[in-house]
Amino acid sequence: MNIDNSTDHRRDPQFAAADPILSSQSQADVKSSIGMNRTFQDQQHQLDQIFVAPNGSDRNPGTIDQPLQTPQAAVNKLNGSGGVVELRGGTYTPNNMITIDQAHGGKADAPLIFQPYNGEKVTIDGSKLPKDTGGDFMLNGAQHVELKDLELKNGASGVAGWGAGFVQVSGNTVHDTNKAGIAFWAPKIGDSHDVSVTNNEVFRSDLRNQPRTSASTWDSGIVISRTNNAEVLNNHVHDTWDEGIADTLSNNVHIAGNKVQDLTPSTFIRTTRPIP
């Protein structure tokens, strides 16, 4: 069964819960309506540029000829000033989550951007990471971060945001995660805010649920929880062991143009709203 969800489905605080509205509008027709689906290409020439390569060294300065070896070293080197982390092609297998906290994200005029250099294929393999918490990328209060065009696999999640804001996750392939593929949560409603999840493919998420026992938990390919102002647009979620897209206890969330199919449970899109 395939479902194309392409209706602007926003929060109405007078209700405690509601089902999404589904239609057959073309995915290509869905555009960002909250001003977040922008790019920083016009700014990139002004941003610091750090290069990382699997055969680099974290003792290097991070130039194209002398790249760093780990994405975490690039985060630490930029130290909250923003910049473009250019990942050279290959597979990175970190020993620890790539963690971006509030002090090490970007700024409104200088976001922190992770992207493949010159279209090279970049894989972050989280097979050495914990399977019960966090993700390949852990955004712990991080602000003004963009993750794009990466393959993220084998972690607890591909991207886990906790109290993060002004974050864009776009064009990534996320698969074989123990929990949700892409997830944003917060300790209280609104601590996560202004989140854009667009044009990603998520599959084989929540692998912990494969046995389907009475102890199985419910997660989703994409989770937006306790978040104010978010969009989930034009994603493809399939072949998961959980729900497709979950939007819980959040305000002003736009879910549209997503293709959700071939899930083990029958819940394709689930929403619950805060009770005013």
C-alpha positions as CSV (number, residue, x, y, z in Angstrom):
1,M,0.0,0.0,0.0
2,N,1.3,3.5,-0.9
3,I,0.1,6.7,0.6
4,D,1.0,10.1,-0.8
5,N,0.4,12.8,1.9
6,S,0.4,16.2,0.4
7,T,-2.1,18.3,2.2
8,D,-1.0,21.2,4.4
9,H,-1.7,19.6,7.8
10,R,-1.3,22.1,10.6
11,R,-2.0,22.2,14.3
12,D,-5.3,23.4,15.5
13,P,-5.0,23.8,19.3
14,Q,-8.8,23.4,19.9
15,F,-8.4,19.6,19.3
16,A,-6.4,17.1,21.3
17,A,-5.8,14.7,18.4
18,A,-6.7,14.4,14.7
19,D,-5.9,12.2,11.7
20,P,-4.0,13.6,8.7
21,I,-5.7,14.5,5.5
22,L,-4.4,12.5,2.6
23,S,-4.6,13.5,-1.1
24,S,-2.9,12.6,-4.4
25,Q,-1.3,16.0,-5.0
26,S,2.0,15.6,-6.8
27,Q,5.1,15.6,-4.5
28,A,6.8,17.9,-6.9
29,D,4.1,20.5,-6.2
30,V,4.7,20.8,-2.5
31,K,6.8,23.8,-1.4
32,S,7.9,25.1,1.9
33,S,5.3,27.5,3.4
34,I,7.1,28.6,6.6
35,G,10.2,30.1,5.0
36,M,12.6,27.4,6.2
37,N,13.3,25.4,3.0
38,R,15.9,27.8,1.9
39,T,19.5,27.2,1.0
40,F,22.7,29.0,2.1
41,Q,24.4,28.7,-1.3
42,D,24.5,32.5,-1.5
43,Q,26.3,32.6,1.8
44,Q,28.8,29.8,1.4
45,H,31.5,31.9,-0.3
46,Q,31.6,33.9,3.0
47,L,31.7,31.0,5.4
48,D,34.7,29.2,6.7
49,Q,35.4,25.9,4.9
50,I,36.7,22.8,6.6
51,F,37.6,19.6,4.8
52,V,37.3,16.1,6.2
53,A,38.4,12.9,4.6
54,P,38.5,9.2,5.8
55,N,42.3,9.2,5.2
56,G,42.9,12.6,6.8
57,S,44.2,13.4,10.3
58,D,42.7,15.4,13.1
59,R,46.1,17.0,13.5
60,N,45.8,18.6,10.1
61,P,44.5,22.1,9.6
62,G,41.4,21.0,7.7
63,T,42.4,22.3,4.2
64,I,41.6,20.4,1.0
65,D,45.2,19.2,0.9
66,Q,45.4,18.4,4.6
67,P,41.9,17.4,5.7
68,L,40.8,16.4,9.1
69,Q,39.7,12.8,9.6
70,T,36.6,13.0,11.7
71,P,33.5,15.2,11.4
72,Q,33.6,15.8,15.2
73,A,37.0,17.4,14.8
74,A,35.5,19.8,12.3
75,V,32.7,20.7,14.7
76,N,35.2,21.4,17.4
77,K,37.5,23.4,15.2
78,L,34.7,25.7,14.0
79,N,33.7,26.1,17.6
80,G,30.3,27.7,17.0
81,S,31.4,30.2,14.4
82,G,29.5,28.4,11.6
83,G,30.9,27.2,8.3
84,V,30.8,24.5,5.7
85,V,32.1,21.1,6.5
86,E,33.1,19.5,3.2
87,L,33.1,15.8,3.6
88,R,35.2,13.9,1.1
89,G,33.9,10.7,-0.4
90,G,34.1,7.5,1.5
91,T,32.8,5.8,4.7
92,Y,33.2,7.3,8.2
93,T,32.8,4.9,11.1
94,P,32.9,7.1,14.2
95,N,33.6,5.7,17.7
96,N,31.3,8.3,19.2
97,M,28.2,10.2,18.1
98,I,28.9,13.3,16.0
99,T,27.6,15.7,18.7
100,I,26.7,19.3,18.1
101,D,25.7,21.1,21.2
102,Q,24.3,24.6,21.7
103,A,27.8,26.1,21.8
104,H,29.0,24.4,18.6
105,G,26.2,25.0,16.1
106,G,26.0,27.8,13.7
107,K,24.5,31.3,13.7
108,A,21.7,33.0,11.9
109,D,24.1,34.5,9.4
110,A,26.6,31.7,9.5
111,P,25.0,28.2,9.7
112,L,26.9,25.0,10.3
113,I,26.5,23.0,7.1
114,F,27.6,19.4,6.5
115,Q,27.6,18.3,2.9
116,P,29.6,16.0,0.5
117,Y,32.3,17.8,-1.3
118,N,31.6,18.2,-5.0
119,G,28.8,15.6,-5.0
120,E,31.0,12.8,-3.7
121,K,29.3,9.9,-2.0
122,V,29.6,10.1,1.8
123,T,28.5,7.4,4.3
124,I,28.3,7.8,8.0
125,D,28.3,4.3,9.5
126,G,27.1,4.2,13.1
127,S,27.7,0.5,13.6
128,K,30.2,1.3,16.5
129,L,27.7,3.6,18.3
130,P,25.2,2.9,21.0
131,K,21.9,1.5,19.7
132,D,19.7,2.7,22.5
133,T,20.2,6.5,22.4
134,G,21.2,9.4,20.2
135,G,22.2,9.0,16.5
136,D,24.9,9.2,14.0
137,F,24.4,13.0,14.4
138,M,23.3,14.1,17.8
139,L,22.0,17.7,17.9
140,N,21.9,18.5,21.6
141,G,20.5,22.0,21.7
142,A,22.2,22.9,18.5
143,Q,21.0,25.9,16.5
144,H,21.4,26.8,12.8
145,V,22.6,23.4,11.4
146,E,22.1,21.9,8.0
147,L,22.7,18.2,7.1
148,K,22.3,17.3,3.5
149,D,22.9,14.7,0.9
150,L,24.5,12.1,3.2
151,E,24.0,8.4,3.8
152,L,23.4,7.7,7.5
153,K,23.1,4.1,8.6
154,N,23.4,1.6,11.5
155,G,23.1,4.0,14.4
156,A,20.4,4.3,17.0
157,S,19.0,7.0,14.6
158,G,20.5,8.8,11.6
159,V,19.7,12.2,13.1
160,A,18.6,12.8,16.6
161,G,17.7,16.4,17.7
162,W,17.1,17.2,21.4
163,G,16.0,20.8,21.9
164,A,17.4,21.9,18.6
165,G,16.3,24.8,16.5
166,F,16.7,26.2,13.0
167,V,17.7,22.8,11.6
168,Q,17.4,21.6,8.0
169,V,17.8,17.9,7.2
170,S,17.5,17.4,3.4
171,G,18.3,15.0,0.7
172,N,19.7,12.3,3.0
173,T,19.4,8.5,2.8
174,V,18.8,7.1,6.3
175,H,18.5,3.4,6.9
176,D,19.0,0.4,9.2
177,T,18.6,2.4,12.4
178,N,17.7,0.7,15.7
179,K,15.2,3.5,16.5
180,A,13.7,6.3,14.4
181,G,15.4,7.3,11.2
182,I,15.2,11.1,11.8
183,A,13.8,12.4,15.1
184,F,13.4,15.7,16.9
185,W,12.3,15.8,20.5
186,A,12.5,18.2,23.4
187,P,12.1,18.2,27.2
188,K,9.1,20.5,26.9
189,I,6.9,21.7,24.0
190,G,8.7,24.4,22.0
191,D,12.2,23.7,23.1
192,S,12.7,22.2,19.6
193,H,11.7,24.7,17.0
194,D,12.0,25.6,13.3
195,V,12.8,22.2,11.9
196,S,12.8,21.3,8.2
197,V,12.9,17.6,7.1
198,T,12.7,17.5,3.3
199,N,13.5,15.2,0.4
200,N,15.0,12.4,2.5
201,E,14.6,8.6,2.1
202,V,14.1,6.6,5.3
203,F,13.9,2.8,5.3
204,R,14.5,-0.1,7.6
205,S,14.2,2.0,10.7
206,D,13.3,0.8,14.2
207,L,15.0,-2.6,13.7
208,R,14.6,-3.3,17.4
209,N,10.9,-4.0,16.7
210,Q,11.5,-6.8,14.2
211,P,10.6,-9.6,16.7
212,R,7.2,-7.9,17.4
213,T,6.8,-9.0,21.0
214,S,4.6,-7.6,23.7
215,A,7.6,-5.5,24.7
216,S,7.9,-3.9,21.3
217,T,7.9,-0.1,21.3
218,W,6.5,2.3,18.7
219,D,8.7,4.7,16.9
220,S,8.5,6.2,13.4
221,G,10.6,6.7,10.4
222,I,10.4,10.4,11.0
223,V,9.5,11.9,14.4
224,I,8.5,15.5,15.2
225,S,7.7,15.8,18.9
226,R,7.3,18.8,21.2
227,T,8.4,21.0,18.4
228,N,7.1,24.4,17.3
229,N,7.2,25.3,13.6
230,A,8.3,22.3,11.5
231,E,7.8,20.9,8.0
232,V,8.1,17.4,6.8
233,L,8.0,17.6,3.0
234,N,8.6,15.3,0.0
235,N,10.2,12.4,2.0
236,H,10.0,8.7,1.1
237,V,9.5,6.4,4.1
238,H,9.3,2.7,3.5
239,D,10.0,-0.8,4.6
240,T,10.2,0.1,8.3
241,W,9.3,-1.7,11.5
242,D,7.4,1.3,12.9
243,E,5.0,4.0,11.9
244,G,5.8,6.2,8.9
245,I,5.7,9.8,10.2
246,A,4.8,10.8,13.8
247,D,3.9,14.3,14.7
248,T,3.2,14.5,18.4
249,L,2.6,17.3,20.9
250,S,3.8,20.0,18.5
251,N,2.5,23.2,17.0
252,N,2.4,24.6,13.5
253,V,3.6,21.4,11.7
254,H,3.3,21.1,7.9
255,I,3.3,17.5,6.6
256,A,2.9,17.2,2.8
257,G,4.1,15.5,-0.3
258,N,5.5,12.5,1.5
259,K,5.4,8.9,0.1
260,V,4.9,6.4,2.9
261,Q,4.6,2.7,2.0
262,D,5.3,-0.9,3.1
263,L,5.4,-0.5,6.8
264,T,5.0,-3.4,9.2
265,P,2.3,-1.7,11.3
266,S,-0.6,-0.1,9.5
267,T,-0.1,3.4,10.9
268,F,1.3,5.6,8.1
269,I,1.0,9.0,9.7
270,R,0.1,9.7,13.3
271,T,-0.6,13.0,14.9
272,T,-1.4,14.1,18.5
273,R,-1.8,17.7,19.5
274,P,-1.1,19.5,22.8
275,I,-4.2,20.0,24.9
276,P,-4.6,23.8,25.5
